[in-house]
Amino acid sequence: MWAFALPYLFNTDKLNLSGKISFIYAGLMVPCLVYLYFFLPETGGRTCEELDEMFMKKVPARDFKDYKSDAKERRMQAKAVTDGAEEETTQ
């Protein structure tokens, strides 16, 4: 679609927007940025297991950052158990 419409917007014998085409792009970008801000979850620092859990529990995208997953709790418990076992073997 863009490949068809852009020449008509740029050409001097058609619409001749030249530099004003940036207003069209800006107008399209604003709704895209709003959508991304509210509906794209922050997945940084999460494991695939945690992300799967959050999607299965239908956690809203805005709550991904503060969500405490069960997978992380299980991992912490397992680490505590293995650390305790290592201490017993060294004593």
C-alpha positions as CSV (number, residue, x, y, z in Angstrom):
1,M,0.0,0.0,0.0
2,W,2.8,2.5,0.9
3,A,4.7,1.6,-2.2
4,F,1.6,2.7,-4.2
5,A,0.6,5.8,-2.2
6,L,4.0,7.4,-1.5
7,P,4.8,8.5,-5.1
8,Y,1.5,10.3,-5.2
9,L,2.3,12.1,-2.0
10,F,5.8,13.1,-3.1
11,N,5.5,13.9,-6.8
12,T,5.2,17.6,-7.8
13,D,2.5,16.9,-10.4
14,K,0.3,15.1,-7.8
15,L,-0.1,16.1,-4.1
16,N,3.4,17.6,-3.7
17,L,3.7,17.3,0.1
18,S,7.5,17.2,0.0
19,G,8.6,17.9,3.6
20,K,5.1,18.0,5.0
21,I,4.9,14.2,4.6
22,S,6.4,14.0,8.1
23,F,3.1,15.2,9.5
24,I,1.4,12.2,8.0
25,Y,4.0,9.9,9.6
26,A,3.8,11.7,12.9
27,G,0.0,11.3,12.9
28,L,0.3,7.6,12.3
29,M,3.1,7.2,14.9
30,V,1.2,8.8,17.8
31,P,-1.5,6.0,18.0
32,C,1.2,3.4,17.6
33,L,3.2,4.7,20.5
34,V,0.1,4.9,22.7
35,Y,-0.7,1.3,21.8
36,L,2.8,0.1,22.5
37,Y,3.0,1.9,25.9
38,F,-0.2,0.4,27.2
39,F,-0.2,-3.1,25.6
40,L,3.4,-4.2,25.1
41,P,4.6,-5.9,28.3
42,E,8.1,-5.4,29.7
43,T,9.8,-8.7,29.5
44,G,13.4,-7.7,30.4
45,G,15.0,-9.8,33.1
46,R,12.3,-12.6,33.0
47,T,12.8,-16.2,32.1
48,C,10.7,-18.0,29.6
49,E,9.0,-19.9,32.4
50,E,8.0,-16.7,34.2
51,L,6.7,-15.2,30.9
52,D,4.6,-18.3,30.2
53,E,3.2,-18.2,33.7
54,M,2.2,-14.5,33.4
55,F,0.6,-15.1,30.0
56,M,-1.3,-18.1,31.3
57,K,-2.6,-16.1,34.3
58,K,-3.5,-13.3,32.0
59,V,-1.5,-10.7,33.9
60,P,-2.1,-7.2,32.3
61,A,0.8,-5.8,30.4
62,R,1.2,-2.8,32.8
63,D,1.6,-5.3,35.8
64,F,4.4,-7.4,34.2
65,K,7.1,-5.2,35.8
66,D,5.8,-5.7,39.4
67,Y,4.5,-9.2,39.2
68,K,6.1,-11.8,41.5
69,S,6.0,-15.1,39.8
70,D,5.7,-18.5,41.3
71,A,8.5,-19.7,39.1
72,K,10.9,-17.2,40.7
73,E,9.8,-18.3,44.2
74,R,10.4,-22.0,43.4
75,R,13.8,-21.1,42.0
76,M,14.7,-19.3,45.2
77,Q,13.5,-22.2,47.4
78,A,15.5,-24.7,45.3
79,K,18.6,-22.5,45.6
80,A,18.2,-22.3,49.4
81,V,17.8,-26.1,49.6
82,T,20.9,-26.7,47.5
83,D,22.9,-24.1,49.4
84,G,21.9,-25.7,52.7
85,A,22.9,-29.1,51.3
86,E,26.3,-27.7,50.3
87,E,26.9,-26.3,53.8
88,E,26.1,-29.7,55.4
89,T,28.6,-31.4,53.2
90,T,31.3,-29.0,54.0
91,Q,30.9,-29.3,57.7
